[in-house]
Amino acid sequence: MQSFLEKAKEVIARNQDVITVFEELDRTGRFRKRTYKIRAAFTLDEELFNRFRTYCKENGINMSGRIEHFIREEVKKANR
């Protein structure tokens, strides 16, 4: 059985996005949007990127949305 402290740490870790919203409220007096889009800077193989971009254009797929989906699925796998 988990102690109260262990359970509290688990709940905090699982809800970090909500905690960030309340920290922003405390700091600014305004609620921050729960989710924002950010620009990410990382490197990719150029040929792979170009093939993926072409694939997305040909199939009417939003590249950013698809990459978010890939990341979300990877994180789910890691948390199992």
mmCIF file of the N, C-alpha and C atoms, coordinates in Angstrom:
data_MODEL
# 
_entry.id   MODEL 
# 
loop_
_atom_site.group_PDB 
_atom_site.id 
_atom_site.type_symbol 
_atom_site.label_atom_id 
_atom_site.label_alt_id 
_atom_site.label_comp_id 
_atom_site.label_asym_id 
_atom_site.label_entity_id 
_atom_site.label_seq_id 
_atom_site.pdbx_PDB_ins_code 
_atom_site.Cartn_x 
_atom_site.Cartn_y 
_atom_site.Cartn_z 
_atom_site.occupancy 
_atom_site.B_iso_or_equiv 
_atom_site.pdbx_formal_charge 
_atom_site.auth_seq_id 
_atom_site.auth_comp_id 
_atom_site.auth_asym_id 
_atom_site.auth_atom_id 
_atom_site.pdbx_PDB_model_num 
ATOM 1   N N  . MET A 1 1  ? 0.837  -1.189 0.000   1.00 0.00 ? 1  MET A N  1 
ATOM 2   C CA . MET A 1 1  ? 0.000  0.000  0.000   1.00 0.00 ? 1  MET A CA 1 
ATOM 3   C C  . MET A 1 1  ? 0.877  1.246  0.000   1.00 0.00 ? 1  MET A C  1 
ATOM 4   N N  . GLN A 1 2  ? 0.505  2.224  -0.836  1.00 0.00 ? 2  GLN A N  1 
ATOM 5   C CA . GLN A 1 2  ? 1.281  3.454  -0.933  1.00 0.00 ? 2  GLN A CA 1 
ATOM 6   C C  . GLN A 1 2  ? 1.026  4.371  0.252   1.00 0.00 ? 2  GLN A C  1 
ATOM 7   N N  . SER A 1 3  ? 2.083  5.053  0.657   1.00 0.00 ? 3  SER A N  1 
ATOM 8   C CA . SER A 1 3  ? 1.906  6.058  1.698   1.00 0.00 ? 3  SER A CA 1 
ATOM 9   C C  . SER A 1 3  ? 1.263  7.295  1.064   1.00 0.00 ? 3  SER A C  1 
ATOM 10  N N  . PHE A 1 4  ? 0.774  8.159  1.925   1.00 0.00 ? 4  PHE A N  1 
ATOM 11  C CA . PHE A 1 4  ? 0.161  9.391  1.440   1.00 0.00 ? 4  PHE A CA 1 
ATOM 12  C C  . PHE A 1 4  ? 1.144  10.195 0.599   1.00 0.00 ? 4  PHE A C  1 
ATOM 13  N N  . LEU A 1 5  ? 2.387  10.294 1.060   1.00 0.00 ? 5  LEU A N  1 
ATOM 14  C CA . LEU A 1 5  ? 3.400  11.069 0.352   1.00 0.00 ? 5  LEU A CA 1 
ATOM 15  C C  . LEU A 1 5  ? 3.681  10.479 -1.031  1.00 0.00 ? 5  LEU A C  1 
ATOM 16  N N  . GLU A 1 6  ? 3.792  9.175  -1.129  1.00 0.00 ? 6  GLU A N  1 
ATOM 17  C CA . GLU A 1 6  ? 4.023  8.528  -2.421  1.00 0.00 ? 6  GLU A CA 1 
ATOM 18  C C  . GLU A 1 6  ? 2.862  8.780  -3.370  1.00 0.00 ? 6  GLU A C  1 
ATOM 19  N N  . LYS A 1 7  ? 1.648  8.668  -2.862  1.00 0.00 ? 7  LYS A N  1 
ATOM 20  C CA . LYS A 1 7  ? 0.456  8.908  -3.686  1.00 0.00 ? 7  LYS A CA 1 
ATOM 21  C C  . LYS A 1 7  ? 0.403  10.364 -4.140  1.00 0.00 ? 7  LYS A C  1 
ATOM 22  N N  . ALA A 1 8  ? 0.726  11.290 -3.235  1.00 0.00 ? 8  ALA A N  1 
ATOM 23  C CA . ALA A 1 8  ? 0.720  12.713 -3.578  1.00 0.00 ? 8  ALA A CA 1 
ATOM 24  C C  . ALA A 1 8  ? 1.739  12.993 -4.674  1.00 0.00 ? 8  ALA A C  1 
ATOM 25  N N  . LYS A 1 9  ? 2.934  12.434 -4.578  1.00 0.00 ? 9  LYS A N  1 
ATOM 26  C CA . LYS A 1 9  ? 3.965  12.629 -5.600  1.00 0.00 ? 9  LYS A CA 1 
ATOM 27  C C  . LYS A 1 9  ? 3.498  12.077 -6.942  1.00 0.00 ? 9  LYS A C  1 
ATOM 28  N N  . GLU A 1 10 ? 2.821  10.943 -6.926  1.00 0.00 ? 10 GLU A N  1 
ATOM 29  C CA . GLU A 1 10 ? 2.303  10.340 -8.154  1.00 0.00 ? 10 GLU A CA 1 
ATOM 30  C C  . GLU A 1 10 ? 1.251  11.241 -8.800  1.00 0.00 ? 10 GLU A C  1 
ATOM 31  N N  . VAL A 1 11 ? 0.337  11.773 -8.000  1.00 0.00 ? 11 VAL A N  1 
ATOM 32  C CA . VAL A 1 11 ? -0.718 12.656 -8.513  1.00 0.00 ? 11 VAL A CA 1 
ATOM 33  C C  . VAL A 1 11 ? -0.109 13.940 -9.083  1.00 0.00 ? 11 VAL A C  1 
ATOM 34  N N  . ILE A 1 12 ? 0.875  14.499 -8.397  1.00 0.00 ? 12 ILE A N  1 
ATOM 35  C CA . ILE A 1 12 ? 1.542  15.711 -8.878  1.00 0.00 ? 12 ILE A CA 1 
ATOM 36  C C  . ILE A 1 12 ? 2.237  15.450 -10.204 1.00 0.00 ? 12 ILE A C  1 
ATOM 37  N N  . ALA A 1 13 ? 2.951  14.352 -10.314 1.00 0.00 ? 13 ALA A N  1 
ATOM 38  C CA . ALA A 1 13 ? 3.660  14.018 -11.558 1.00 0.00 ? 13 ALA A CA 1 
ATOM 39  C C  . ALA A 1 13 ? 2.682  13.824 -12.712 1.00 0.00 ? 13 ALA A C  1 
ATOM 40  N N  . ARG A 1 14 ? 1.557  13.201 -12.443 1.00 0.00 ? 14 ARG A N  1 
ATOM 41  C CA . ARG A 1 14 ? 0.570  12.913 -13.483 1.00 0.00 ? 14 ARG A CA 1 
ATOM 42  C C  . ARG A 1 14 ? -0.178 14.166 -13.927 1.00 0.00 ? 14 ARG A C  1 
ATOM 43  N N  . ASN A 1 15 ? -0.235 15.184 -13.083 1.00 0.00 ? 15 ASN A N  1 
ATOM 44  C CA . ASN A 1 15 ? -1.024 16.386 -13.378 1.00 0.00 ? 15 ASN A CA 1 
ATOM 45  C C  . ASN A 1 15 ? -0.175 17.643 -13.443 1.00 0.00 ? 15 ASN A C  1 
ATOM 46  N N  . GLN A 1 16 ? 1.050  17.505 -13.891 1.00 0.00 ? 16 GLN A N  1 
ATOM 47  C CA . GLN A 1 16 ? 1.966  18.647 -13.937 1.00 0.00 ? 16 GLN A CA 1 
ATOM 48  C C  . GLN A 1 16 ? 1.424  19.789 -14.793 1.00 0.00 ? 16 GLN A C  1 
ATOM 49  N N  . ASP A 1 17 ? 0.709  19.471 -15.870 1.00 0.00 ? 17 ASP A N  1 
ATOM 50  C CA . ASP A 1 17 ? 0.160  20.528 -16.725 1.00 0.00 ? 17 ASP A CA 1 
ATOM 51  C C  . ASP A 1 17 ? -0.857 21.382 -15.979 1.00 0.00 ? 17 ASP A C  1 
ATOM 52  N N  . VAL A 1 18 ? -1.666 20.772 -15.140 1.00 0.00 ? 18 VAL A N  1 
ATOM 53  C CA . VAL A 1 18 ? -2.665 21.516 -14.363 1.00 0.00 ? 18 VAL A CA 1 
ATOM 54  C C  . VAL A 1 18 ? -1.969 22.390 -13.322 1.00 0.00 ? 18 VAL A C  1 
ATOM 55  N N  . ILE A 1 19 ? -0.944 21.853 -12.710 1.00 0.00 ? 19 ILE A N  1 
ATOM 56  C CA . ILE A 1 19 ? -0.189 22.614 -11.712 1.00 0.00 ? 19 ILE A CA 1 
ATOM 57  C C  . ILE A 1 19 ? 0.438  23.847 -12.357 1.00 0.00 ? 19 ILE A C  1 
ATOM 58  N N  . THR A 1 20 ? 0.940  23.698 -13.571 1.00 0.00 ? 20 THR A N  1 
ATOM 59  C CA . THR A 1 20 ? 1.530  24.823 -14.299 1.00 0.00 ? 20 THR A CA 1 
ATOM 60  C C  . THR A 1 20 ? 0.494  25.916 -14.538 1.00 0.00 ? 20 THR A C  1 
ATOM 61  N N  . VAL A 1 21 ? -0.736 25.541 -14.837 1.00 0.00 ? 21 VAL A N  1 
ATOM 62  C CA . VAL A 1 21 ? -1.817 26.507 -15.043 1.00 0.00 ? 21 VAL A CA 1 
ATOM 63  C C  . VAL A 1 21 ? -2.043 27.322 -13.773 1.00 0.00 ? 21 VAL A C  1 
ATOM 64  N N  . PHE A 1 22 ? -2.066 26.652 -12.617 1.00 0.00 ? 22 PHE A N  1 
ATOM 65  C CA . PHE A 1 22 ? -2.294 27.363 -11.355 1.00 0.00 ? 22 PHE A CA 1 
ATOM 66  C C  . PHE A 1 22 ? -1.083 28.197 -10.942 1.00 0.00 ? 22 PHE A C  1 
ATOM 67  N N  . GLU A 1 23 ? 0.113  27.762 -11.282 1.00 0.00 ? 23 GLU A N  1 
ATOM 68  C CA . GLU A 1 23 ? 1.294  28.580 -11.022 1.00 0.00 ? 23 GLU A CA 1 
ATOM 69  C C  . GLU A 1 23 ? 1.219  29.879 -11.818 1.00 0.00 ? 23 GLU A C  1 
ATOM 70  N N  . GLU A 1 24 ? 0.784  29.784 -13.065 1.00 0.00 ? 24 GLU A N  1 
ATOM 71  C CA . GLU A 1 24 ? 0.631  30.980 -13.910 1.00 0.00 ? 24 GLU A CA 1 
ATOM 72  C C  . GLU A 1 24 ? -0.444 31.902 -13.334 1.00 0.00 ? 24 GLU A C  1 
ATOM 73  N N  . LEU A 1 25 ? -1.541 31.346 -12.839 1.00 0.00 ? 25 LEU A N  1 
ATOM 74  C CA . LEU A 1 25 ? -2.597 32.148 -12.206 1.00 0.00 ? 25 LEU A CA 1 
ATOM 75  C C  . LEU A 1 25 ? -2.037 32.881 -10.991 1.00 0.00 ? 25 LEU A C  1 
ATOM 76  N N  . ASP A 1 26 ? -1.260 32.197 -10.192 1.00 0.00 ? 26 ASP A N  1 
ATOM 77  C CA . ASP A 1 26 ? -0.669 32.803 -9.001  1.00 0.00 ? 26 ASP A CA 1 
ATOM 78  C C  . ASP A 1 26 ? 0.299  33.924 -9.382  1.00 0.00 ? 26 ASP A C  1 
ATOM 79  N N  . ARG A 1 27 ? 1.071  33.703 -10.442 1.00 0.00 ? 27 ARG A N  1 
ATOM 80  C CA . ARG A 1 27 ? 2.083  34.666 -10.860 1.00 0.00 ? 27 ARG A CA 1 
ATOM 81  C C  . ARG A 1 27 ? 1.483  35.888 -11.542 1.00 0.00 ? 27 ARG A C  1 
ATOM 82  N N  . THR A 1 28 ? 0.484  35.690 -12.408 1.00 0.00 ? 28 THR A N  1 
ATOM 83  C CA . THR A 1 28 ? -0.038 36.781 -13.235 1.00 0.00 ? 28 THR A CA 1 
ATOM 84  C C  . THR A 1 28 ? -1.454 37.223 -12.892 1.00 0.00 ? 28 THR A C  1 
ATOM 85  N N  . GLY A 1 29 ? -2.169 36.410 -12.134 1.00 0.00 ? 29 GLY A N  1 
ATOM 86  C CA . GLY A 1 29 ? -3.565 36.727 -11.851 1.00 0.00 ? 29 GLY A CA 1 
ATOM 87  C C  . GLY A 1 29 ? -4.495 36.308 -12.977 1.00 0.00 ? 29 GLY A C  1 
ATOM 88  N N  . ARG A 1 30 ? -3.981 35.611 -13.978 1.00 0.00 ? 30 ARG A N  1 
ATOM 89  C CA . ARG A 1 30 ? -4.774 35.150 -15.117 1.00 0.00 ? 30 ARG A CA 1 
ATOM 90  C C  . ARG A 1 30 ? -4.531 33.663 -15.332 1.00 0.00 ? 30 ARG A C  1 
ATOM 91  N N  . PHE A 1 31 ? -5.566 33.008 -15.812 1.00 0.00 ? 31 PHE A N  1 
ATOM 92  C CA . PHE A 1 31 ? -5.400 31.616 -16.183 1.00 0.00 ? 31 PHE A CA 1 
ATOM 93  C C  . PHE A 1 31 ? -4.677 31.525 -17.511 1.00 0.00 ? 31 PHE A C  1 
ATOM 94  N N  . ARG A 1 32 ? -3.724 30.667 -17.578 1.00 0.00 ? 32 ARG A N  1 
ATOM 95  C CA . ARG A 1 32 ? -3.006 30.390 -18.821 1.00 0.00 ? 32 ARG A CA 1 
ATOM 96  C C  . ARG A 1 32 ? -3.788 29.305 -19.548 1.00 0.00 ? 32 ARG A C  1 
ATOM 97  N N  . LYS A 1 33 ? -3.737 29.337 -20.861 1.00 0.00 ? 33 LYS A N  1 
ATOM 98  C CA . LYS A 1 33 ? -4.339 28.235 -21.603 1.00 0.00 ? 33 LYS A CA 1 
ATOM 99  C C  . LYS A 1 33 ? -3.709 26.942 -21.120 1.00 0.00 ? 33 LYS A C  1 
ATOM 100 N N  . ARG A 1 34 ? -4.490 25.895 -21.126 1.00 0.00 ? 34 ARG A N  1 
ATOM 101 C CA . ARG A 1 34 ? -3.953 24.616 -20.637 1.00 0.00 ? 34 ARG A CA 1 
ATOM 102 C C  . ARG A 1 34 ? -2.889 24.065 -21.575 1.00 0.00 ? 34 ARG A C  1 
ATOM 103 N N  . THR A 1 35 ? -3.063 24.274 -22.864 1.00 0.00 ? 35 THR A N  1 
ATOM 104 C CA . THR A 1 35 ? -2.045 23.808 -23.804 1.00 0.00 ? 35 THR A CA 1 
ATOM 105 C C  . THR A 1 35 ? -1.706 24.908 -24.793 1.00 0.00 ? 35 THR A C  1 
ATOM 106 N N  . TYR A 1 36 ? -0.467 25.026 -25.089 1.00 0.00 ? 36 TYR A N  1 
ATOM 107 C CA . TYR A 1 36 ? 0.042  25.933 -26.094 1.00 0.00 ? 36 TYR A CA 1 
ATOM 108 C C  . TYR A 1 36 ? 0.825  25.123 -27.096 1.00 0.00 ? 36 TYR A C  1 
ATOM 109 N N  . LYS A 1 37 ? 0.977  25.657 -28.254 1.00 0.00 ? 37 LYS A N  1 
ATOM 110 C CA . LYS A 1 37 ? 1.851  25.044 -29.243 1.00 0.00 ? 37 LYS A CA 1 
ATOM 111 C C  . LYS A 1 37 ? 3.217  25.713 -29.089 1.00 0.00 ? 37 LYS A C  1 
ATOM 112 N N  . ILE A 1 38 ? 4.263  24.934 -29.218 1.00 0.00 ? 38 ILE A N  1 
ATOM 113 C CA . ILE A 1 38 ? 5.606  25.496 -29.154 1.00 0.00 ? 38 ILE A CA 1 
ATOM 114 C C  . ILE A 1 38 ? 6.342  25.163 -30.445 1.00 0.00 ? 38 ILE A C  1 
ATOM 115 N N  . ARG A 1 39 ? 7.348  25.918 -30.723 1.00 0.00 ? 39 ARG A N  1 
ATOM 116 C CA . ARG A 1 39 ? 8.231  25.589 -31.834 1.00 0.00 ? 39 ARG A CA 1 
ATOM 117 C C  . ARG A 1 39 ? 9.343  24.731 -31.261 1.00 0.00 ? 39 ARG A C  1 
ATOM 118 N N  . ALA A 1 40 ? 9.570  23.596 -31.886 1.00 0.00 ? 40 ALA A N  1 
ATOM 119 C CA . ALA A 1 40 ? 10.620 22.694 -31.435 1.00 0.00 ? 40 ALA A CA 1 
ATOM 120 C C  . ALA A 1 40 ? 11.764 22.732 -32.436 1.00 0.00 ? 40 ALA A C  1 
ATOM 121 N N  . ALA A 1 41 ? 12.956 22.759 -31.929 1.00 0.00 ? 41 ALA A N  1 
ATOM 122 C CA . ALA A 1 41 ? 14.133 22.769 -32.804 1.00 0.00 ? 41 ALA A CA 1 
ATOM 123 C C  . ALA A 1 41 ? 14.906 21.474 -32.578 1.00 0.00 ? 41 ALA A C  1 
ATOM 124 N N  . PHE A 1 42 ? 14.889 20.622 -33.568 1.00 0.00 ? 42 PHE A N  1 
ATOM 125 C CA . PHE A 1 42 ? 15.681 19.398 -33.527 1.00 0.00 ? 42 PHE A CA 1 
ATOM 126 C C  . PHE A 1 42 ? 16.040 19.030 -34.952 1.00 0.00 ? 42 PHE A C  1 
ATOM 127 N N  . THR A 1 43 ? 16.993 18.166 -35.102 1.00 0.00 ? 43 THR A N  1 
ATOM 128 C CA . THR A 1 43 ? 17.462 17.823 -36.439 1.00 0.00 ? 43 THR A CA 1 
ATOM 129 C C  . THR A 1 43 ? 16.872 16.495 -36.897 1.00 0.00 ? 43 THR A C  1 
ATOM 130 N N  . LEU A 1 44 ? 16.644 16.419 -38.196 1.00 0.00 ? 44 LEU A N  1 
ATOM 131 C CA . LEU A 1 44 ? 16.121 15.216 -38.833 1.00 0.00 ? 44 LEU A CA 1 
ATOM 132 C C  . LEU A 1 44 ? 16.943 14.928 -40.077 1.00 0.00 ? 44 LEU A C  1 
ATOM 133 N N  . ASP A 1 45 ? 16.948 13.689 -40.473 1.00 0.00 ? 45 ASP A N  1 
ATOM 134 C CA . ASP A 1 45 ? 17.566 13.330 -41.736 1.00 0.00 ? 45 ASP A CA 1 
ATOM 135 C C  . ASP A 1 45 ? 16.803 14.053 -42.852 1.00 0.00 ? 45 ASP A C  1 
ATOM 136 N N  . GLU A 1 46 ? 17.522 14.775 -43.693 1.00 0.00 ? 46 GLU A N  1 
ATOM 137 C CA . GLU A 1 46 ? 16.882 15.604 -44.716 1.00 0.00 ? 46 GLU A CA 1 
ATOM 138 C C  . GLU A 1 46 ? 16.040 14.781 -45.692 1.00 0.00 ? 46 GLU A C  1 
ATOM 139 N N  . GLU A 1 47 ? 16.573 13.665 -46.136 1.00 0.00 ? 47 GLU A N  1 
ATOM 140 C CA . GLU A 1 47 ? 15.828 12.835 -47.085 1.00 0.00 ? 47 GLU A CA 1 
ATOM 141 C C  . GLU A 1 47 ? 14.544 12.289 -46.456 1.00 0.00 ? 47 GLU A C  1 
ATOM 142 N N  . LEU A 1 48 ? 14.653 11.840 -45.218 1.00 0.00 ? 48 LEU A N  1 
ATOM 143 C CA . LEU A 1 48 ? 13.469 11.324 -44.520 1.00 0.00 ? 48 LEU A CA 1 
ATOM 144 C C  . LEU A 1 48 ? 12.428 12.433 -44.345 1.00 0.00 ? 48 LEU A C  1 
ATOM 145 N N  . PHE A 1 49 ? 12.880 13.614 -43.951 1.00 0.00 ? 49 PHE A N  1 
ATOM 146 C CA . PHE A 1 49 ? 11.965 14.742 -43.778 1.00 0.00 ? 49 PHE A CA 1 
ATOM 147 C C  . PHE A 1 49 ? 11.256 15.069 -45.089 1.00 0.00 ? 49 PHE A C  1 
ATOM 148 N N  . ASN A 1 50 ? 12.007 15.140 -46.179 1.00 0.00 ? 50 ASN A N  1 
ATOM 149 C CA . ASN A 1 50 ? 11.404 15.473 -47.475 1.00 0.00 ? 50 ASN A CA 1 
ATOM 150 C C  . ASN A 1 50 ? 10.400 14.415 -47.909 1.00 0.00 ? 50 ASN A C  1 
ATOM 151 N N  . ARG A 1 51 ? 10.710 13.156 -47.675 1.00 0.00 ? 51 ARG A N  1 
ATOM 152 C CA . ARG A 1 51 ? 9.769  12.082 -48.022 1.00 0.00 ? 51 ARG A CA 1 
ATOM 153 C C  . ARG A 1 51 ? 8.500  12.188 -47.173 1.00 0.00 ? 51 ARG A C  1 
ATOM 154 N N  . PHE A 1 52 ? 8.668  12.488 -45.889 1.00 0.00 ? 52 PHE A N  1 
ATOM 155 C CA . PHE A 1 52 ? 7.513  12.619 -44.999 1.00 0.00 ? 52 PHE A CA 1 
ATOM 156 C C  . PHE A 1 52 ? 6.658  13.824 -45.400 1.00 0.00 ? 52 PHE A C  1 
ATOM 157 N N  . ARG A 1 53 ? 7.299  14.934 -45.728 1.00 0.00 ? 53 ARG A N  1 
ATOM 158 C CA . ARG A 1 53 ? 6.567  16.129 -46.151 1.00 0.00 ? 53 ARG A CA 1 
ATOM 159 C C  . ARG A 1 53 ? 5.757  15.846 -47.422 1.00 0.00 ? 53 ARG A C  1 
ATOM 160 N N  . THR A 1 54 ? 6.373  15.168 -48.388 1.00 0.00 ? 54 THR A N  1 
ATOM 161 C CA . THR A 1 54 ? 5.683  14.806 -49.626 1.00 0.00 ? 54 THR A CA 1 
ATOM 162 C C  . THR A 1 54 ? 4.506  13.886 -49.340 1.00 0.00 ? 54 THR A C  1 
ATOM 163 N N  . TYR A 1 55 ? 4.740  12.898 -48.489 1.00 0.00 ? 55 TYR A N  1 
ATOM 164 C CA . TYR A 1 55 ? 3.674  11.960 -48.094 1.00 0.00 ? 55 TYR A CA 1 
ATOM 165 C C  . TYR A 1 55 ? 2.498  12.724 -47.483 1.00 0.00 ? 55 TYR A C  1 
ATOM 166 N N  . CYS A 1 56 ? 2.799  13.644 -46.578 1.00 0.00 ? 56 CYS A N  1 
ATOM 167 C CA . CYS A 1 56 ? 1.737  14.408 -45.918 1.00 0.00 ? 56 CYS A CA 1 
ATOM 168 C C  . CYS A 1 56 ? 0.973  15.272 -46.918 1.00 0.00 ? 56 CYS A C  1 
ATOM 169 N N  . LYS A 1 57 ? 1.680  15.935 -47.810 1.00 0.00 ? 57 LYS A N  1 
ATOM 170 C CA . LYS A 1 57 ? 1.017  16.769 -48.819 1.00 0.00 ? 57 LYS A CA 1 
ATOM 171 C C  . LYS A 1 57 ? 0.107  15.939 -49.706 1.00 0.00 ? 57 LYS A C  1 
ATOM 172 N N  . GLU A 1 58 ? 0.607  14.803 -50.163 1.00 0.00 ? 58 GLU A N  1 
ATOM 173 C CA . GLU A 1 58 ? -0.169 13.941 -51.056 1.00 0.00 ? 58 GLU A CA 1 
ATOM 174 C C  . GLU A 1 58 ? -1.411 13.368 -50.395 1.00 0.00 ? 58 GLU A C  1 
ATOM 175 N N  . ASN A 1 59 ? -1.364 13.202 -49.080 1.00 0.00 ? 59 ASN A N  1 
ATOM 176 C CA . ASN A 1 59 ? -2.469 12.576 -48.358 1.00 0.00 ? 59 ASN A CA 1 
ATOM 177 C C  . ASN A 1 59 ? -3.273 13.552 -47.506 1.00 0.00 ? 59 ASN A C  1 
ATOM 178 N N  . GLY A 1 60 ? -2.993 14.854 -47.642 1.00 0.00 ? 60 GLY A N  1 
ATOM 179 C CA . GLY A 1 60 ? -3.740 15.866 -46.900 1.00 0.00 ? 60 GLY A CA 1 
ATOM 180 C C  . GLY A 1 60 ? -3.573 15.750 -45.394 1.00 0.00 ? 60 GLY A C  1 
ATOM 181 N N  . ILE A 1 61 ? -2.375 15.402 -44.963 1.00 0.00 ? 61 ILE A N  1 
ATOM 182 C CA . ILE A 1 61 ? -2.100 15.205 -43.533 1.00 0.00 ? 61 ILE A CA 1 
ATOM 183 C C  . ILE A 1 61 ? -1.359 16.421 -42.993 1.00 0.00 ? 61 ILE A C  1 
ATOM 184 N N  . ASN A 1 62 ? -1.754 16.882 -41.821 1.00 0.00 ? 62 ASN A N  1 
ATOM 185 C CA . ASN A 1 62 ? -1.058 17.960 -41.129 1.00 0.00 ? 62 ASN A CA 1 
ATOM 186 C C  . ASN A 1 62 ? 0.212  17.365 -40.513 1.00 0.00 ? 62 ASN A C  1 
ATOM 187 N N  . MET A 1 63 ? 1.379  17.820 -40.962 1.00 0.00 ? 63 MET A N  1 
ATOM 188 C CA . MET A 1 63 ? 2.644  17.256 -40.479 1.00 0.00 ? 63 MET A CA 1 
ATOM 189 C C  . MET A 1 63 ? 2.794  17.384 -38.966 1.00 0.00 ? 63 MET A C  1 
ATOM 190 N N  . SER A 1 64 ? 2.526  18.548 -38.439 1.00 0.00 ? 64 SER A N  1 
ATOM 191 C CA . SER A 1 64 ? 2.693  18.770 -37.002 1.00 0.00 ? 64 SER A CA 1 
ATOM 192 C C  . SER A 1 64 ? 1.769  17.857 -36.205 1.00 0.00 ? 64 SER A C  1 
ATOM 193 N N  . GLY A 1 65 ? 0.536  17.759 -36.648 1.00 0.00 ? 65 GLY A N  1 
ATOM 194 C CA . GLY A 1 65 ? -0.421 16.893 -35.962 1.00 0.00 ? 65 GLY A CA 1 
ATOM 195 C C  . GLY A 1 65 ? 0.012  15.439 -35.981 1.00 0.00 ? 65 GLY A C  1 
ATOM 196 N N  . ARG A 1 66 ? 0.561  15.009 -37.109 1.00 0.00 ? 66 ARG A N  1 
ATOM 197 C CA . ARG A 1 66 ? 1.013  13.616 -37.223 1.00 0.00 ? 66 ARG A CA 1 
ATOM 198 C C  . ARG A 1 66 ? 2.209  13.357 -36.320 1.00 0.00 ? 66 ARG A C  1 
ATOM 199 N N  . ILE A 1 67 ? 3.132  14.310 -36.260 1.00 0.00 ? 67 ILE A N  1 
ATOM 200 C CA . ILE A 1 67 ? 4.298  14.152 -35.381 1.00 0.00 ? 67 ILE A CA 1 
ATOM 201 C C  . ILE A 1 67 ? 3.861  14.140 -33.921 1.00 0.00 ? 67 ILE A C  1 
ATOM 202 N N  . GLU A 1 68 ? 2.894  15.003 -33.559 1.00 0.00 ? 68 GLU A N  1 
ATOM 203 C CA . GLU A 1 68 ? 2.349  14.979 -32.200 1.00 0.00 ? 68 GLU A CA 1 
ATOM 204 C C  . GLU A 1 68 ? 1.778  13.601 -31.888 1.00 0.00 ? 68 GLU A C  1 
ATOM 205 N N  . HIS A 1 69 ? 1.079  13.029 -32.844 1.00 0.00 ? 69 HIS A N  1 
ATOM 206 C CA . HIS A 1 69 ? 0.506  11.689 -32.666 1.00 0.00 ? 69 HIS A CA 1 
ATOM 207 C C  . HIS A 1 69 ? 1.615  10.662 -32.407 1.00 0.00 ? 69 HIS A C  1 
ATOM 208 N N  . PHE A 1 70 ? 2.687  10.714 -33.212 1.00 0.00 ? 70 PHE A N  1 
ATOM 209 C CA . PHE A 1 70 ? 3.809  9.780  -33.028 1.00 0.00 ? 70 PHE A CA 1 
ATOM 210 C C  . PHE A 1 70 ? 4.415  9.927  -31.634 1.00 0.00 ? 70 PHE A C  1 
ATOM 211 N N  . ILE A 1 71 ? 4.615  11.162 -31.204 1.00 0.00 ? 71 ILE A N  1 
ATOM 212 C CA . ILE A 1 71 ? 5.198  11.414 -29.882 1.00 0.00 ? 71 ILE A CA 1 
ATOM 213 C C  . ILE A 1 71 ? 4.267  10.900 -28.790 1.00 0.00 ? 71 ILE A C  1 
ATOM 214 N N  . ARG A 1 72 ? 2.965  11.205 -28.920 1.00 0.00 ? 72 ARG A N  1 
ATOM 215 C CA . ARG A 1 72 ? 1.986  10.761 -27.933 1.00 0.00 ? 72 ARG A CA 1 
ATOM 216 C C  . ARG A 1 72 ? 2.001  9.236  -27.788 1.00 0.00 ? 72 ARG A C  1 
ATOM 217 N N  . GLU A 1 73 ? 2.048  8.535  -28.914 1.00 0.00 ? 73 GLU A N  1 
ATOM 218 C CA . GLU A 1 73 ? 2.076  7.062  -28.895 1.00 0.00 ? 73 GLU A CA 1 
ATOM 219 C C  . GLU A 1 73 ? 3.355  6.540  -28.248 1.00 0.00 ? 73 GLU A C  1 
ATOM 220 N N  . GLU A 1 74 ? 4.473  7.187  -28.528 1.00 0.00 ? 74 GLU A N  1 
ATOM 221 C CA . GLU A 1 74 ? 5.752  6.767  -27.941 1.00 0.00 ? 74 GLU A CA 1 
ATOM 222 C C  . GLU A 1 74 ? 5.744  6.944  -26.428 1.00 0.00 ? 74 GLU A C  1 
ATOM 223 N N  . VAL A 1 75 ? 5.177  8.054  -25.970 1.00 0.00 ? 75 VAL A N  1 
ATOM 224 C CA . VAL A 1 75 ? 5.103  8.318  -24.533 1.00 0.00 ? 75 VAL A CA 1 
ATOM 225 C C  . VAL A 1 75 ? 4.181  7.290  -23.866 1.00 0.00 ? 75 VAL A C  1 
ATOM 226 N N  . LYS A 1 76 ? 3.074  6.960  -24.514 1.00 0.00 ? 76 LYS A N  1 
ATOM 227 C CA . LYS A 1 76 ? 2.178  5.932  -23.973 1.00 0.00 ? 76 LYS A CA 1 
ATOM 228 C C  . LYS A 1 76 ? 2.909  4.614  -23.796 1.00 0.00 ? 76 LYS A C  1 
ATOM 229 N N  . LYS A 1 77 ? 3.686  4.226  -24.808 1.00 0.00 ? 77 LYS A N  1 
ATOM 230 C CA . LYS A 1 77 ? 4.444  2.965  -24.735 1.00 0.00 ? 77 LYS A CA 1 
ATOM 231 C C  . LYS A 1 77 ? 5.418  2.998  -23.548 1.00 0.00 ? 77 LYS A C  1 
ATOM 232 N N  . ALA A 1 78 ? 6.060  4.127  -23.366 1.00 0.00 ? 78 ALA A N  1 
ATOM 233 C CA . ALA A 1 78 ? 7.056  4.258  -22.297 1.00 0.00 ? 78 ALA A CA 1 
ATOM 234 C C  . ALA A 1 78 ? 6.418  4.177  -20.911 1.00 0.00 ? 78 ALA A C  1 
ATOM 235 N N  . ASN A 1 79 ? 5.155  4.584  -20.798 1.00 0.00 ? 79 ASN A N  1 
ATOM 236 C CA . ASN A 1 79 ? 4.475  4.616  -19.500 1.00 0.00 ? 79 ASN A CA 1 
ATOM 237 C C  . ASN A 1 79 ? 3.752  3.320  -19.168 1.00 0.00 ? 79 ASN A C  1 
ATOM 238 N N  . ARG A 1 80 ? 3.831  2.340  -20.032 1.00 0.00 ? 80 ARG A N  1 
ATOM 239 C CA . ARG A 1 80 ? 3.145  1.072  -19.752 1.00 0.00 ? 80 ARG A CA 1 
ATOM 240 C C  . ARG A 1 80 ? 3.873  0.244  -18.770 1.00 0.00 ? 80 ARG A C  1 
# 
